[in-house]
Amino acid sequence: MKIAITGKGGVGKTTLAGTLARIFAEDGFSVLAIDADPDMNLASAIGIRTPPAPLTEQKRMIEERAGTGMGGVFKLNPKVDDIARRFGTTEHGVSMLTMGTIDTGGSGCACPASSLLRALLRHLLLRESSIVILDMEAGIEHLGRGTARGVDLMIVVVEPGARSIETAARIQKLSREIGVQRLSAVVNKTGGRDDLGTISARLNELGIPVIGAIPYDEALIRADMSGRAPFDMGGDAVLAIRRIRDAIVTSTE
């Protein structure tokens, strides 16, 4: 199962991604979590004390696999099938990779590092047999049409507020354009039934079904302040994410 999690910055998608990874691992699944967000906070959300270095820092490996890029010459399909094993880390039963950011020309640049990251993402989403949880940046354009075929479910995390809904609408449009088959929403930081009902109605108008809601929970703040993973702290939010995990399994059967 391949799950991509996206949404506006600050809505809680990394908390959802990290906690889902721990829950699936607890249930005995082989889990690979990929941090593709430039903020690179997924390790702390999982509870990984020694996170892997971003792949974009592996300059020598990038040069060997993808070329130097001198004069625009580099390999479009570099070897990537051993990267997760060589450059990832595993704690709490969760294997993790950090993609890193591209310093030259933005995430869509035509450069060796971009070529390698795209090839790796395509390989992991199309061929990896374990559960893959991808914590994405707000935009989803970097998935590409070929890579999107490997995504079983894309979850957009939404919080109360017009801008979050607007982001969800843009993601829904882009997901259709690149061929994502299933797009669902999780509503975070809900304050009550009326709050959730209003947001759910807006999302349903956009054609985005809501598969769960996470209440505002001070346990998440305490987890952040103490440097602990939300999964280890527990609380109502983690219980809600457990129910979301059940909904995910049901929606992809």
C-alpha positions as CSV (number, residue, x, y, z in Angstrom):
1,M,0.0,0.0,0.0
2,K,1.4,3.4,-1.0
3,I,0.0,6.5,0.8
4,A,1.0,10.1,-0.1
5,I,0.1,12.8,2.5
6,T,-0.1,16.4,1.5
7,G,-1.7,19.7,2.5
8,K,-1.0,23.3,3.3
9,G,2.0,24.0,5.5
10,G,1.3,23.7,9.2
11,V,-1.9,21.6,9.0
12,G,-0.4,18.5,10.7
13,K,0.4,16.3,7.8
14,T,3.8,15.2,9.2
15,T,2.1,14.3,12.5
16,L,-0.3,12.1,10.6
17,A,2.4,10.6,8.4
18,G,4.7,9.7,11.4
19,T,1.9,8.4,13.6
20,L,0.5,6.2,10.8
21,A,4.0,4.8,10.2
22,R,4.3,3.8,13.8
23,I,0.8,2.3,13.9
24,F,1.3,0.2,10.8
25,A,4.7,-1.0,12.1
26,E,3.0,-1.9,15.4
27,D,0.6,-4.0,13.5
28,G,3.4,-6.0,12.0
29,F,3.7,-4.4,8.5
30,S,7.0,-3.6,6.8
31,V,6.9,0.2,6.7
32,L,9.0,2.7,4.7
33,A,8.5,6.4,5.5
34,I,9.8,8.9,3.0
35,D,10.3,12.5,4.0
36,A,9.8,14.6,0.9
37,D,9.0,17.8,2.7
38,P,11.7,20.5,2.6
39,D,11.1,21.1,6.4
40,M,12.3,17.5,7.0
41,N,10.4,16.9,10.3
42,L,9.2,13.4,9.7
43,A,12.0,11.7,11.8
44,S,10.8,13.5,15.0
45,A,7.2,12.7,14.3
46,I,8.1,9.0,14.0
47,G,10.4,9.1,17.0
48,I,13.6,8.4,15.1
49,R,16.6,9.7,17.2
50,T,19.2,9.3,14.4
51,P,17.6,10.4,11.2
52,P,19.2,9.7,7.9
53,A,21.1,12.4,6.1
54,P,19.2,14.0,3.2
55,L,20.0,12.1,0.0
56,T,20.8,15.4,-1.7
57,E,23.9,15.6,0.6
58,Q,25.2,12.4,-0.9
59,K,27.1,14.3,-3.5
60,R,29.5,11.5,-4.5
61,M,26.7,9.0,-4.9
62,I,24.6,11.4,-7.0
63,E,27.6,12.0,-9.2
64,E,28.3,8.3,-9.6
65,R,24.7,7.4,-10.3
66,A,23.3,10.4,-12.2
67,G,26.4,12.0,-13.7
68,T,27.9,15.4,-13.1
69,G,25.5,17.4,-15.1
70,M,28.3,19.2,-16.9
71,G,26.9,20.7,-20.1
72,G,23.5,19.3,-19.1
73,V,24.6,15.7,-19.6
74,F,23.3,13.3,-16.9
75,K,21.4,10.1,-16.6
76,L,17.6,10.4,-16.6
77,N,17.2,6.9,-15.1
78,P,20.0,6.3,-12.6
79,K,20.3,3.2,-10.5
80,V,18.3,3.5,-7.3
81,D,17.2,0.0,-6.2
82,D,19.7,-0.2,-3.3
83,I,19.4,3.4,-2.0
84,A,16.8,2.7,0.7
85,R,18.9,-0.1,2.2
86,R,22.2,1.9,2.0
87,F,21.1,5.4,3.0
88,G,18.0,4.8,5.1
89,T,17.7,4.1,8.8
90,T,15.3,2.0,10.8
91,E,13.9,2.6,14.3
92,H,10.7,1.5,16.0
93,G,10.1,-0.9,13.1
94,V,10.0,2.0,10.6
95,S,12.5,2.4,7.8
96,M,13.0,6.0,6.7
97,L,14.6,8.0,3.9
98,T,15.0,11.7,3.7
99,M,14.9,13.1,0.2
100,G,16.3,16.6,0.8
101,T,15.9,19.7,-1.2
102,I,17.4,20.8,-4.5
103,D,19.5,24.0,-4.1
104,T,19.8,24.8,-7.8
105,G,16.9,25.9,-9.8
106,G,14.1,24.6,-7.5
107,S,12.6,21.2,-7.1
108,G,11.8,20.9,-10.8
109,C,15.3,21.7,-12.0
110,A,16.9,19.6,-14.7
111,C,19.9,18.4,-12.7
112,P,21.5,15.1,-11.5
113,A,20.1,15.4,-8.0
114,S,16.6,16.0,-9.2
115,S,16.9,13.1,-11.7
116,L,18.0,10.7,-9.0
117,L,15.2,11.8,-6.5
118,R,12.5,11.4,-9.2
119,A,13.8,8.0,-10.2
120,L,14.0,6.9,-6.6
121,L,10.5,8.0,-5.8
122,R,9.2,6.3,-9.0
123,H,11.0,3.1,-8.0
124,L,9.7,3.1,-4.4
125,L,6.1,3.8,-5.3
126,L,5.9,1.4,-8.2
127,R,8.0,-1.5,-7.0
128,E,8.4,-1.4,-3.2
129,S,6.4,-4.2,-1.6
130,S,6.1,-2.7,1.9
131,I,3.8,0.0,3.1
132,V,5.2,3.3,1.9
133,I,4.1,6.5,3.6
134,L,5.2,9.7,1.7
135,D,5.2,13.0,3.6
136,M,5.0,15.5,0.8
137,E,5.4,19.2,0.4
138,A,2.3,21.2,-0.4
139,G,2.6,20.9,-4.1
140,I,2.2,17.5,-5.8
141,E,3.6,18.4,-9.2
142,H,6.9,16.6,-8.5
143,L,5.1,13.2,-8.4
144,G,4.6,13.2,-12.2
145,R,2.2,11.1,-14.2
146,G,4.3,8.0,-14.1
147,T,5.0,8.1,-10.4
148,A,1.4,8.9,-9.4
149,R,0.3,5.5,-10.8
150,G,2.0,3.9,-7.8
151,V,0.0,5.9,-5.2
152,D,-2.9,3.9,-3.8
153,L,-4.3,6.8,-1.7
154,M,-3.5,10.5,-1.5
155,I,-4.6,12.1,1.7
156,V,-4.9,15.9,1.9
157,V,-4.9,17.2,5.5
158,V,-7.2,20.1,6.0
159,E,-7.7,22.4,9.1
160,P,-10.5,24.9,9.7
161,G,-9.9,27.9,7.5
162,A,-10.5,29.1,3.9
163,R,-6.9,28.9,2.8
164,S,-6.6,25.2,3.8
165,I,-9.8,24.5,1.7
166,E,-8.3,26.4,-1.2
167,T,-5.1,24.3,-1.0
168,A,-7.2,21.1,-1.0
169,A,-9.0,22.3,-4.1
170,R,-5.7,22.9,-5.9
171,I,-4.4,19.5,-4.9
172,Q,-7.6,17.9,-6.1
173,K,-7.2,19.5,-9.5
174,L,-3.6,18.5,-9.8
175,S,-4.2,15.0,-8.6
176,R,-6.7,14.5,-11.4
177,E,-4.3,15.9,-14.0
178,I,-1.5,13.4,-13.0
179,G,-3.9,10.4,-12.7
180,V,-4.2,9.8,-8.9
181,Q,-7.1,7.4,-8.5
182,R,-8.0,8.0,-4.9
183,L,-8.0,11.3,-3.0
184,S,-9.4,11.6,0.5
185,A,-9.2,14.2,3.3
186,V,-8.4,14.1,7.0
187,V,-9.6,17.1,9.0
188,N,-7.2,18.2,11.7
189,K,-7.5,20.4,14.7
190,T,-11.3,20.1,14.8
191,G,-13.0,21.9,17.7
192,G,-16.5,20.3,17.6
193,R,-19.2,18.6,15.6
194,D,-20.4,21.8,13.9
195,D,-16.8,22.7,12.9
196,L,-16.3,19.3,11.3
197,G,-19.6,19.3,9.6
198,T,-18.9,22.6,7.8
199,I,-15.5,21.6,6.6
200,S,-16.8,18.1,5.5
201,A,-19.6,19.8,3.5
202,R,-17.1,22.0,1.7
203,L,-14.8,19.1,0.9
204,N,-17.7,16.9,-0.3
205,E,-18.6,19.8,-2.7
206,L,-15.1,19.4,-4.1
207,G,-15.5,15.7,-4.5
208,I,-13.0,14.9,-1.7
209,P,-14.4,12.3,0.8
210,V,-13.4,12.8,4.5
211,I,-12.1,9.5,6.0
212,G,-11.4,10.9,9.5
213,A,-10.9,13.8,11.8
214,I,-8.3,14.6,14.4
215,P,-9.3,16.7,17.4
216,Y,-7.3,19.5,18.8
217,D,-5.2,17.7,21.4
218,E,-2.7,19.4,23.8
219,A,-0.9,16.0,24.1
220,L,0.6,16.9,20.6
221,I,2.0,20.1,22.0
222,R,3.4,18.3,25.0
223,A,5.0,15.7,22.7
224,D,6.6,18.5,20.6
225,M,7.9,20.3,23.6
226,S,9.4,17.2,25.2
227,G,10.9,15.9,21.9
228,R,8.7,12.8,21.9
229,A,6.8,11.3,19.0
230,P,3.0,11.7,19.2
231,F,2.6,7.9,19.1
232,D,4.7,7.6,22.3
233,M,2.8,10.3,24.1
234,G,-0.7,9.0,23.2
235,G,-3.9,11.0,23.6
236,D,-7.1,11.6,21.7
237,A,-5.3,12.6,18.5
238,V,-3.4,9.3,18.3
239,L,-6.6,7.4,19.0
240,A,-8.2,9.3,16.1
241,I,-5.3,8.4,13.8
242,R,-5.8,4.8,14.7
243,R,-9.3,5.0,13.4
244,I,-8.0,6.8,10.3
245,R,-5.7,3.8,9.8
246,D,-8.7,1.5,9.8
247,A,-10.5,3.7,7.3
248,I,-7.4,3.7,5.0
249,V,-7.3,-0.1,5.0
250,T,-11.0,-0.3,4.2
251,S,-10.8,2.3,1.4
252,T,-8.0,0.5,-0.4
253,E,-9.3,-3.0,-0.2
